[in-house]
């Protein structure tokens, strides 16, 4: 699947060329995000996996401009390496082109759909699909395909129309890509290993509520 996506990406690059202008709405979204220099927040986290019973957990999230988002918790490590990063910093790390895919309904809102295709082989991303709310210039959802770590989807909700950062994030992912020892999910977590082994496809959803934001904006 990843090879097919990369092949499609190469075709797009050949047809559109490197001189294509970046989508104007995406640049507006980037400008809003660039205003945030760093932030931290408390995360209330719930995991939905059929064979894992994990009580609600609390963690901290940290972001600093130019660096990947980091999560920390005292008693569990059930977090994908990159699948929860809603800062989109990885998308803008290397050169890319964009393709306008038209409009589509997303979570009850009409969203502009854009494909983001990295043009630098150093990027770990193969193809990104973004759903943009043109009224608030924010990302409603993103579907991210990586070169080596599979695919994941992020859906975001915001507390108010003025907020740059989301109050709720839902991440869907393939568990086999996490590569996290299940013993490190906390002592109060129950794992049905028999059911886990019987399932061919292991998927999961992480639901996050973000609160107590401490945001430092660019001066």
VEXTI-650774 format. One record per residue (C-alpha): x, y, z; chain. Coordinates in steps of 0.2 Angstrom, whole numbers, plus 5000, padded with zeros to 4 digits. Last residue first. Layout:
REM VEXTI-650774
+------+------+------+------+
!   xx !   yy !   zz ! unit !
+------+------+------+------+
!    X !    Y !    Z !    A !
...
+------+------+------+------+
END
This chain:
REM VEXTI-650774
+------+------+------+------+
!   xx !   yy !   zz ! unit !
+------+------+------+------+
! 5029 ! 5192 ! 5100 !    A !
! 5026 ! 5174 ! 5095 !    A !
! 5013 ! 5166 ! 5107 !    A !
! 5017 ! 5156 ! 5123 !    A !
! 5002 ! 5145 ! 5127 !    A !
! 4998 ! 5137 ! 5144 !    A !
! 4983 ! 5126 ! 5140 !    A !
! 4974 ! 5120 ! 5156 !    A !
! 4964 ! 5107 ! 5145 !    A !
! 4966 ! 5094 ! 5132 !    A !
! 4953 ! 5080 ! 5130 !    A !
! 4961 ! 5065 ! 5121 !    A !
! 4953 ! 5050 ! 5113 !    A !
! 4964 ! 5036 ! 5107 !    A !
! 4957 ! 5024 ! 5095 !    A !
! 4963 ! 5006 ! 5091 !    A !
! 4966 ! 4994 ! 5077 !    A !
! 4972 ! 4976 ! 5078 !    A !
! 4969 ! 4967 ! 5062 !    A !
! 4970 ! 4948 ! 5063 !    A !
! 4962 ! 4946 ! 5079 !    A !
! 4964 ! 4930 ! 5088 !    A !
! 4980 ! 4935 ! 5097 !    A !
! 4972 ! 4950 ! 5105 !    A !
! 4957 ! 4939 ! 5111 !    A !
! 4969 ! 4927 ! 5120 !    A !
! 4979 ! 4941 ! 5127 !    A !
! 4964 ! 4949 ! 5135 !    A !
! 4974 ! 4964 ! 5143 !    A !
! 4969 ! 4973 ! 5159 !    A !
! 4977 ! 4989 ! 5164 !    A !
! 4978 ! 4994 ! 5182 !    A !
! 4997 ! 4991 ! 5183 !    A !
! 5000 ! 5004 ! 5169 !    A !
! 5003 ! 5002 ! 5150 !    A !
! 5021 ! 4997 ! 5151 !    A !
! 5017 ! 4978 ! 5151 !    A !
! 5010 ! 4980 ! 5133 !    A !
! 5027 ! 4983 ! 5126 !    A !
! 5026 ! 4996 ! 5113 !    A !
! 5028 ! 4993 ! 5095 !    A !
! 5015 ! 5005 ! 5090 !    A !
! 5013 ! 4999 ! 5072 !    A !
! 5004 ! 4983 ! 5077 !    A !
! 4991 ! 4994 ! 5085 !    A !
! 4985 ! 5001 ! 5069 !    A !
! 4979 ! 5019 ! 5071 !    A !
! 4964 ! 5031 ! 5075 !    A !
! 4967 ! 5047 ! 5084 !    A !
! 4953 ! 5058 ! 5092 !    A !
! 4958 ! 5075 ! 5098 !    A !
! 4948 ! 5086 ! 5109 !    A !
! 4951 ! 5104 ! 5115 !    A !
! 4960 ! 5109 ! 5099 !    A !
! 4973 ! 5123 ! 5097 !    A !
! 4970 ! 5139 ! 5087 !    A !
! 4955 ! 5144 ! 5097 !    A !
! 4945 ! 5159 ! 5091 !    A !
! 4930 ! 5148 ! 5085 !    A !
! 4928 ! 5141 ! 5102 !    A !
! 4931 ! 5124 ! 5111 !    A !
! 4939 ! 5116 ! 5096 !    A !
! 4937 ! 5099 ! 5089 !    A !
! 4950 ! 5088 ! 5080 !    A !
! 4950 ! 5071 ! 5071 !    A !
! 4967 ! 5063 ! 5068 !    A !
! 4969 ! 5048 ! 5056 !    A !
! 4984 ! 5036 ! 5056 !    A !
! 4994 ! 5026 ! 5043 !    A !
! 5009 ! 5014 ! 5043 !    A !
! 5025 ! 5018 ! 5052 !    A !
! 5038 ! 5016 ! 5037 !    A !
! 5034 ! 5028 ! 5024 !    A !
! 5020 ! 5037 ! 5033 !    A !
! 5002 ! 5040 ! 5028 !    A !
! 4993 ! 5053 ! 5037 !    A !
! 4974 ! 5057 ! 5036 !    A !
! 4970 ! 5074 ! 5044 !    A !
! 4955 ! 5081 ! 5052 !    A !
! 4946 ! 5098 ! 5056 !    A !
! 4962 ! 5108 ! 5052 !    A !
! 4959 ! 5127 ! 5056 !    A !
! 4956 ! 5142 ! 5045 !    A !
! 4941 ! 5147 ! 5055 !    A !
! 4929 ! 5150 ! 5040 !    A !
! 4939 ! 5139 ! 5028 !    A !
! 4938 ! 5123 ! 5039 !    A !
! 4952 ! 5113 ! 5032 !    A !
! 4952 ! 5094 ! 5029 !    A !
! 4970 ! 5088 ! 5026 !    A !
! 4976 ! 5073 ! 5017 !    A !
! 4994 ! 5068 ! 5019 !    A !
! 5005 ! 5057 ! 5008 !    A !
! 5021 ! 5049 ! 5010 !    A !
! 5028 ! 5056 ! 5027 !    A !
! 5045 ! 5052 ! 5034 !    A !
! 5052 ! 5067 ! 5024 !    A !
! 5070 ! 5065 ! 5020 !    A !
! 5065 ! 5060 ! 5002 !    A !
! 5060 ! 5078 ! 4999 !    A !
! 5045 ! 5082 ! 4988 !    A !
! 5032 ! 5079 ! 5002 !    A !
! 5014 ! 5077 ! 4995 !    A !
! 5000 ! 5087 ! 5004 !    A !
! 4983 ! 5082 ! 4998 !    A !
! 4970 ! 5095 ! 5001 !    A !
! 4951 ! 5094 ! 5005 !    A !
! 4941 ! 5110 ! 5009 !    A !
! 4928 ! 5106 ! 5023 !    A !
! 4909 ! 5107 ! 5024 !    A !
! 4905 ! 5104 ! 5042 !    A !
! 4894 ! 5090 ! 5049 !    A !
! 4909 ! 5079 ! 5055 !    A !
! 4917 ! 5081 ! 5038 !    A !
! 4907 ! 5085 ! 5022 !    A !
! 4918 ! 5087 ! 5007 !    A !
! 4925 ! 5100 ! 4996 !    A !
! 4938 ! 5099 ! 4981 !    A !
! 4954 ! 5089 ! 4980 !    A !
! 4966 ! 5103 ! 4979 !    A !
! 4983 ! 5096 ! 4977 !    A !
! 4998 ! 5102 ! 4987 !    A !
! 5017 ! 5102 ! 4985 !    A !
! 5030 ! 5099 ! 4998 !    A !
! 5047 ! 5105 ! 5005 !    A !
! 5052 ! 5098 ! 5022 !    A !
! 5047 ! 5102 ! 5040 !    A !
! 5030 ! 5108 ! 5036 !    A !
! 5021 ! 5092 ! 5037 !    A !
! 5031 ! 5086 ! 5053 !    A !
! 5025 ! 5102 ! 5062 !    A !
! 5007 ! 5097 ! 5060 !    A !
! 5004 ! 5103 ! 5078 !    A !
! 4992 ! 5088 ! 5080 !    A !
! 5005 ! 5076 ! 5085 !    A !
! 4995 ! 5061 ! 5091 !    A !
! 5002 ! 5048 ! 5079 !    A !
! 5020 ! 5052 ! 5080 !    A !
! 5028 ! 5039 ! 5092 !    A !
! 5011 ! 5031 ! 5097 !    A !
! 5006 ! 5033 ! 5115 !    A !
! 5003 ! 5019 ! 5127 !    A !
! 5018 ! 5022 ! 5138 !    A !
! 5010 ! 5022 ! 5156 !    A !
! 5012 ! 5026 ! 5174 !    A !
! 5019 ! 5043 ! 5177 !    A !
! 5015 ! 5051 ! 5160 !    A !
! 5023 ! 5061 ! 5147 !    A !
! 5019 ! 5067 ! 5129 !    A !
! 5030 ! 5076 ! 5117 !    A !
! 5026 ! 5086 ! 5101 !    A !
! 5040 ! 5086 ! 5089 !    A !
! 5052 ! 5101 ! 5089 !    A !
! 5054 ! 5116 ! 5078 !    A !
! 5043 ! 5127 ! 5089 !    A !
! 5041 ! 5119 ! 5106 !    A !
! 5027 ! 5108 ! 5111 !    A !
! 5023 ! 5099 ! 5128 !    A !
! 5009 ! 5087 ! 5132 !    A !
! 5005 ! 5081 ! 5150 !    A !
! 4996 ! 5065 ! 5154 !    A !
! 4981 ! 5059 ! 5163 !    A !
! 4974 ! 5041 ! 5161 !    A !
! 4956 ! 5034 ! 5160 !    A !
! 4956 ! 5016 ! 5165 !    A !
! 4963 ! 5004 ! 5152 !    A !
! 4954 ! 4988 ! 5147 !    A !
! 4963 ! 4981 ! 5132 !    A !
! 4956 ! 4967 ! 5120 !    A !
! 4943 ! 4978 ! 5110 !    A !
! 4954 ! 4994 ! 5110 !    A !
! 4947 ! 5011 ! 5115 !    A !
! 4960 ! 5021 ! 5125 !    A !
! 4955 ! 5036 ! 5135 !    A !
! 4966 ! 5051 ! 5139 !    A !
! 4964 ! 5067 ! 5149 !    A !
! 4978 ! 5078 ! 5143 !    A !
! 4985 ! 5093 ! 5153 !    A !
! 4993 ! 5106 ! 5142 !    A !
! 5009 ! 5114 ! 5137 !    A !
! 5013 ! 5127 ! 5124 !    A !
! 5027 ! 5134 ! 5113 !    A !
! 5029 ! 5147 ! 5099 !    A !
! 5011 ! 5148 ! 5094 !    A !
! 5010 ! 5161 ! 5080 !    A !
! 5016 ! 5148 ! 5068 !    A !
! 5000 ! 5139 ! 5069 !    A !
! 4990 ! 5153 ! 5063 !    A !
! 5002 ! 5156 ! 5049 !    A !
! 5001 ! 5137 ! 5044 !    A !
! 4982 ! 5138 ! 5043 !    A !
! 4984 ! 5153 ! 5031 !    A !
! 4997 ! 5144 ! 5021 !    A !
! 4985 ! 5129 ! 5020 !    A !
! 4972 ! 5141 ! 5013 !    A !
! 4983 ! 5148 ! 5000 !    A !
! 4988 ! 5131 ! 4993 !    A !
! 5006 ! 5130 ! 4989 !    A !
! 5011 ! 5136 ! 4972 !    A !
! 5017 ! 5124 ! 4959 !    A !
! 5036 ! 5126 ! 4955 !    A !
! 5040 ! 5108 ! 4959 !    A !
! 5031 ! 5101 ! 4945 !    A !
! 5012 ! 5096 ! 4943 !    A !
! 5013 ! 5081 ! 4932 !    A !
! 5030 ! 5074 ! 4938 !    A !
! 5025 ! 5077 ! 4957 !    A !
! 5008 ! 5070 ! 4955 !    A !
! 5016 ! 5054 ! 4947 !    A !
! 5029 ! 5053 ! 4961 !    A !
! 5015 ! 5054 ! 4974 !    A !
! 5005 ! 5040 ! 4965 !    A !
! 5020 ! 5029 ! 4966 !    A !
! 5023 ! 5033 ! 4985 !    A !
! 5005 ! 5028 ! 4988 !    A !
! 5007 ! 5012 ! 4979 !    A !
! 5023 ! 5008 ! 4989 !    A !
! 5014 ! 5012 ! 5005 !    A !
! 5000 ! 5000 ! 5000 !    A !
+------+------+------+------+
END
